[in-house]
Amino acid sequence: MSEPQTGDGPAARTAVVAAGSRQPVLDLHLAKLCLRLIASKEDALRDVEAMLSPPCTAQPPTGTPDWTMRIEEALQPATGDEETFEGPELVFPQGGPRLSVVDSTAGRLRLYGRYLPDGAAASIDTDTAAKTTRIVLPTRDKSAARLADWLAKGFFASRLLGTGWQMLHASAVVVAGQAILFLAGQRGGKSTLAHRACAELGAMFLADDLILLGPDGTVAGWPARVCLPVDLPVPHGVGEVFERIVDGDVRRRVRLTPPEHRQALGIGYSPPVPLGAVINIALGANSGSSSVHASPLERDALTSVVEKALDIPSQRHFTSDLLGLTGSGNTAPPTDATSSVLRLLSRKPGVHLTVGDPVALPTVAVWRELSAILPSLTAGAR
């Protein structure tokens, strides 16, 4: 297992990719998969690497990759009148890319894509036989660059989900070389406890909201923008503050890119590690109470939380390669997903953590209570 890394430094290398020409190129590796990135500018590689590493590792190009993505820029990459194009269109209900198919013949796919509704269009060309995707980004719209890391994530997610990996709604950190999963519902305290573990226990960060669990029990944090509660110590002016209505209440969060998250909070990110333990969080409604109670997580309770953690169709669709833009289109979870995850999680220590007052979660003494069942959690705490 490689050492934890922060992903702050670019690993982009320059290598010969065509006779007489040199372009920035690097390979991203995750779970025996390799995606080669070739760009017209090194900044484009740095942007994708900063989003995906970790969980991926970036290395100089060697051997034959599973797929290649070429990233280019142009003042106006999309030709024709894409504003009025009447072909098939893919739109995600929770926001994200909007894709208009232009042509699909003989293993080739061409489309226009916008990451934001009012953004400029990028052109995307896929050649299945050559195992190559070419994306041309508009220089006048920096938000379009997010299409490149979205495509790269789709390459890995679609293949991993098709080979026995499972995606769960969970936060996760690394303590003593093993992953600690925090499971809970919306506003259940997953993110708060994960960040407390980093600040108070010296844990490495894996994921704020989504993790991938491999068939062998490996946990990889899914690379996504981090949405933090506004009561966490995020420096003023960093990230984007937004509001969302959840169960009738206004929820204020700060959205950060992984590089912003690492730099603003001084958090180190970890590559994939073995599963170590599971903590299910239950928040009470006792205002002003500082009560905390930890007990072993029973099988029935574990089954219930796993079923909820797997019930994330929107996230699966968003991270999957629905159109085959990187050569795969897996989206449906296997029928035995719950039993597969239960089999892995039930082999590890599990804790049911009850906190009386949700407001007290950022400060209440949870680690002392948890250490009675998970002594390794605080054994190496700083």
Salt bridges, closest charged atoms under 4 A:
ASP8 OD1 - ARG262 NE 3.34
ASP27 OD1 - ARG36 NE 2.72
GLU42 OE2 - ARG46 NH2 3.47
GLU72 OE1 - ARG134 NH2 3.04
GLU73 OE1 - LYS41 NZ 3.45
GLU82 OE2 - ARG114 NH2 3.85
GLU83 OE2 - ARG114 NH2 2.88
GLU89 OE2 - ARG98 NE 2.88
ASP125 OD2 - ARG110 NH1 2.66
ASP125 OD2 - ARG134 NH1 3.93
ASP127 OD2 - ARG108 NH2 3.14
ASP149 OD1 - LYS153 NZ 3.96
GLU200 OE2 - ARG196 NE 2.93
ASP209 OD1 - HIS169 NE2 2.91
GLU240 OE1 - ARG255 NH1 2.99
GLU243 OE2 - ARG252 NE 3.38
ASP249 OD2 - ARG187 NH1 3.21
GLU369 OE2 - HIS293 ND1 3.86
